[in-house]
């Protein structure tokens, strides 16, 4: 596991590991394995090696992804994301409550992001607001459809309770607005229901021959 960023094999894509697409962009990618091991997995009191590792991490464009990778996979040895094992310990303890909005956005953009509990709840709420169906949420979170339906129902109840607490008025029924429109037509628009006026007996029909009375 410690050699994964320096290895040349393609990303695995396993969900237990999370998104590994960042690894080829790491500053340590392609390093000699023995050199990487001595630099990033030195003894706790080897301050020179730790300083070298942090200096390299400071220039890394994917340092944040590296740190998240170590936290999500419970890697408690070595330097990851510019932090030593002792410096990462509080992050490991608070991982379930981590709320990184950039990871939520990445999830909706299609990346296989390892979500914390708080981030997962935010994803469910946003999926409900966006009108996601249970099958779509089930495929995104890799859960069964029944569980996804229950999660969306809980999100709906949460929104309803929030609106009730804040006093948000309910949406009026659209049928009540359109009902009076049928009785407000002008008189001229109504169909003519009067009976036709009969012609006088003295009038000559158009088809009658000339010289004959009607």
N, C-alpha and C positions, 0 to 999 in steps of 0.2 A: 504493500500500500504506500510506503514512503517513497517509492520510486515512480509513482504514477505520473507525476508532472514532467519528469525527465524522460519517460519512456516514449518510444516512437510509434507504438501501436495506436490505432484509431480509438476514438472515444467509444466506450461500451454502450452508453445510452440506457443502462439499467436504472430503474426508478429508485432502487434502494441507494444508489450512489448519487442520483440527481443529475443535473445538467453538467456535462463535462466538456462542453464546446469551448470553454474559456481556456483550457489547458495549453493548446498550441500557442496561445498569445502570451504565456507567462514568460517572465525574464529568465526563469530557471529552466525553461524547456530546452531540451537538447544537451544539457550539461552531462559531463561524465558522471556515471552513477556513483562512483566512489567519492568523487569531489562533492557531488550534491549531498551524499549521505554525511560526509564529514562537516559540511557547512550548515545544513539545516537540521541535522539530528546529532548534534554534538552533546557533550556532557553538560549538565546544568551549570557548572562553574567555568566552562570554557568561554569566557567573556569575549575573547578575540573572535572566535568562530561565530558567536551570536551576533556580534557587531557586523561581521561580514555579511551574514544572512540578512540582517535588517537593512543594511545599505543596499543590497540587491533588491529587496522587497520594496524599498522606497521608490525605485525606478520602474516597478512593475505596473503595467496598465490594468491588470486584472487582479490586483491585490484584494479587493473586496470580495470577488468571487472565490478566491483562494481561501479567505477566512471563513466564508459561509460553507464552503465544502468541508473544511475541518470540523466546523460545529455540527453540521447535519450528519456527518458520518462518525461523530464521537471520537475524533482523532486527538488524543490528549498527549501526544509526544511530538517534539520537534517544533520548528518555527513555521507557522502558516499565516499568510496574510500580514507578515511583519510582526506577529505577536508570538511570544514564547508560550510554552504550556502553562506556566504560572499566570501569565497575563491573560490567557484565554479562559481561565477557570470561571470567572464570573459570567462570561458569555455563555459557557456551556450550561450553567445553572439557570440562566434566564432565557434559554432558547425557546421554550414553548410560548413565551409571551412576547417574542420579537415581532414587531410590526413594521415591515419594510415595504412601503408603498411601491417602490420600484420593482420589487419581486411580484407584487400583485399585478402590476401593469404588464410585466414580462409574461406572467401566466396567461393573461387574456390575449397576448400577442402570439401565443402558441408554444412558448418554451416549456420544457419539462422542468418546472421549478419545484424544489423541495420546500413545501410551505410549512411554516410553524402553525400551531393551533390557532393563534390570533389571526394570522394571515389567511388561513383556510376559512375562518368564519367570515372575514371580510369578502372573500371571493364568493361565498354562498350568498351573502346579502346583495352584492353587485349583480350576480347572476339572476337573482329574482327581479331586481329593478330593470335589468335588460330584457326581461321576458324569456329567459332560457327555459326550455322544456326539460323535464326530468331526464330524458335519455341523453340530452346534450351534456348536462352536468355530470351524469354518471360516467360518460366517456371521458370527460376532462379530468375528473377526480379518480377515475378507475375504481368506481364503486358500483353496486347494483342499482337498478332503476328504482326499486322500492325505497331504498335508503335515500336516494337523491330526491325522490318525491317528498319524503318526510322532512328533509332538510329545507326544501323550498317552502313547505307549509310552515315550518318554524320561522323562516324569514318573513313570510307574509304576516304571521301573527305578531312578530316583532314590530313591523311597520305599522300595523293596525293599533297596537298598544301605544306606540310613540305618537301617532296622530291623535289618539284619544287623550293622551296626557297633555299634549301641546294645544289641544282645542282646535285642530284643523277641521274645517267643515267638510262634510261628506259631499261627494259629487252628486248633483241633482240628476233625477232621472230624465233622460233625453225625451222620453215619450210624452211627458207632461208638457214639454215646451212645444211640441208639434201638434198636440191635440186641438188647441183653439183655432188653428189655422184653417180647419175645415169649415168652421161656421162663420168665417169673416169674409166670404166671397162677396163681391159686389152683385147687385141684383141683375145687372146686365149679363153676367157670366153664367147665370142659371139657364138651363135648357127651357125652351118655350113649351109650357104645359097646357096652354089655352087651346080650346077646340077651334078648328078653322071655321071662319064665318061662311055660312052657306050663301051661295050666289042667289040673286033674285030670279024669280021664275021668268021674267021678261027678257032676260039676257039670252043671247043666241050662242049656243055652244060652237066651239071652233070647228067641230066635225060635222055639224048639221048642214044639209044641203040648202042652198039659197032658195028663198021663197017659201020655206016652210017654217011654221011656228015651232018654238021649242016644245 
